[in-house]
Structure formats: C-alpha cells, structure tokens
Amino acid sequence: MTKQQRLSYRYSNCFKRTVVEAIEKEGISLESARLRYGIGGSVTIQKWIRKFGKNELLNKVVTVSTLEERDELSRLREEVKQLKIAYAELALHHKLSESVIEISDEMFGLDLKKKYAQELLKHTKPKKK
C-alpha cells in the first residue's frame, strides 16, 4: 500500500494581505473570503488577520472582575490543586490497603474482604488450655 500525499499550500505574504484587506474593507465574512479565494483551512485566515490585520475582526473575550474576585479565583484554584493532591494520595493509600488485604488473604488463607470482623475475632481469641 502506498501512502497518500497531502498537498500543502503556501501563500505569499502579498496574497495574505490581499485577503485580509478584502475582509477589512469590504466587510465580508471569514467564511466567504475563504470560499472566494479557495483557502482550505478554517483558522488560516484568522491567523493572517492576527499577523497582518487590525485584529478588530477577531472574536475577543473580555472579562471584568474586581480584585476580590481575582483573589477568590486564585484561592479556589489553589484549593482545587490541594484537593487533587489529597485525592491522589488517598486513592494511592486505598489501592495499597486493598493490595495488603489481598496478600494477607493469600498468605493466611483468610477472606478479609467479606468476613473481616468474624475472621479477626476467630484469630484473636486466646486459646484455652
């Protein structure tokens, strides 16, 4: 089997500027510019606008927050980080405990998972003479 070769298009800076200029001056959408000029990628023109354009045509997310909100956000992020660490340690401890129980089951012939209390009482009672 032969691999299919993908075509890679390289556009000149002049062509890129022409496309960006058409979008800025004519007010056409990115999708219609992509179809008009035969550009394959959906993000390609956005990259060109960042590089050659005025950047006002790209969607921007602006968040407005107070100092207290930012402090709260950073505190919550730190708390989440600490909780993830604690959870990882707890999960590791749980896995280790299960392994110890399984090894004990094999070594002593017990069924600690199902009958832990009964088996514990049976083996810890002092033997009478």
C-alpha positions in Angstrom: 0.0 0.0 0.0 1.2 3.5 -0.8 0.5 6.4 1.4 -1.5 9.3 0.0 0.4 12.5 -0.2 -1.3 15.6 1.3 -1.0 18.8 -0.6 0.4 21.7 1.3 -0.3 25.1 0.1 2.0 28.1 0.8 0.5 31.5 0.3 2.6 34.6 -0.3 2.5 37.5 2.1 1.1 39.6 -0.7 -1.8 37.2 -1.2 -2.4 37.0 2.6 -2.5 40.8 2.8 -4.9 41.0 -0.1 -7.3 38.6 1.6 -7.1 40.5 4.9 -7.6 43.8 3.2 -10.7 42.5 1.4 -12.1 41.4 4.7 -11.4 44.7 6.4 -12.5 47.0 3.6 -15.4 45.1 2.0 -16.7 43.7 5.3 -17.1 40.1 4.0 -17.1 37.2 6.5 -14.1 35.0 7.0 -16.1 32.0 5.6 -17.0 33.9 2.4 -13.4 35.1 2.0 -12.2 31.5 2.4 -14.5 30.3 -0.3 -13.8 33.3 -2.6 -10.1 32.8 -2.5 -10.1 29.0 -2.3 -8.4 28.7 1.1 -8.7 25.3 2.7 -8.2 25.8 6.5 -10.8 27.3 8.7 -8.4 29.0 11.0 -5.9 30.1 8.4 -7.5 33.5 7.7 -7.8 34.2 11.4 -4.0 33.7 11.7 -3.4 36.1 8.8 -5.7 38.7 10.4 -3.7 38.5 13.7 -0.5 38.9 11.7 -1.4 41.4 9.0 -4.7 42.9 10.1 -6.2 45.2 12.6 -7.3 42.4 14.9 -10.6 44.1 15.4 -12.4 41.4 13.3 -11.5 38.5 15.6 -13.7 37.5 18.4 -12.3 38.6 21.8 -13.3 37.6 25.3 -13.1 40.4 27.8 -13.6 39.6 31.5 -14.2 42.3 34.0 -13.5 41.4 37.6 -12.8 43.0 40.9 -9.7 42.4 43.0 -11.7 40.4 45.4 -13.0 38.2 42.6 -9.5 37.6 41.3 -8.2 36.8 44.8 -11.1 34.4 45.2 -10.4 32.8 41.9 -6.7 32.3 42.7 -7.6 31.0 46.2 -10.1 28.5 44.6 -7.6 27.3 42.1 -5.1 26.7 44.8 -7.7 24.8 46.8 -8.6 22.7 43.8 -4.9 21.9 43.4 -4.5 20.9 47.0 -7.7 18.7 46.8 -6.4 16.9 43.7 -3.1 16.2 45.5 -5.0 14.9 48.6 -7.3 12.8 46.4 -4.3 11.2 44.6 -2.7 10.4 48.0 -6.0 8.9 49.3 -6.5 6.9 46.2 -3.0 5.5 46.4 -3.4 4.7 50.1 -6.7 2.9 49.3 -5.1 0.9 46.5 -2.2 0.0 48.8 -4.6 -1.1 51.5 -6.5 -3.3 49.1 -3.2 -4.9 48.0 -2.3 -5.6 51.6 -5.7 -7.3 52.2 -5.3 -9.4 49.1 -1.8 -10.5 50.0 -3.0 -11.3 53.6 -5.8 -13.3 52.1 -3.3 -15.4 50.2 -0.8 -15.8 53.0 -3.2 -16.7 55.8 -6.0 -18.2 53.8 -8.5 -15.7 55.0 -11.3 -13.9 53.3 -10.8 -10.5 54.9 -12.9 -8.6 52.5 -16.1 -10.4 53.2 -15.7 -11.7 56.8 -13.1 -9.3 58.3 -14.8 -9.0 61.7 -15.5 -12.7 62.0 -12.0 -13.8 61.0 -10.5 -11.2 63.2 -12.4 -12.5 66.2 -11.6 -16.1 65.4 -7.8 -15.5 65.2 -7.5 -13.0 68.1 -9.4 -15.1 70.8 -6.9 -16.6 73.3 -6.8 -20.3 73.2 -8.0 -22.1 76.3 -5.9 -25.0 77.7 
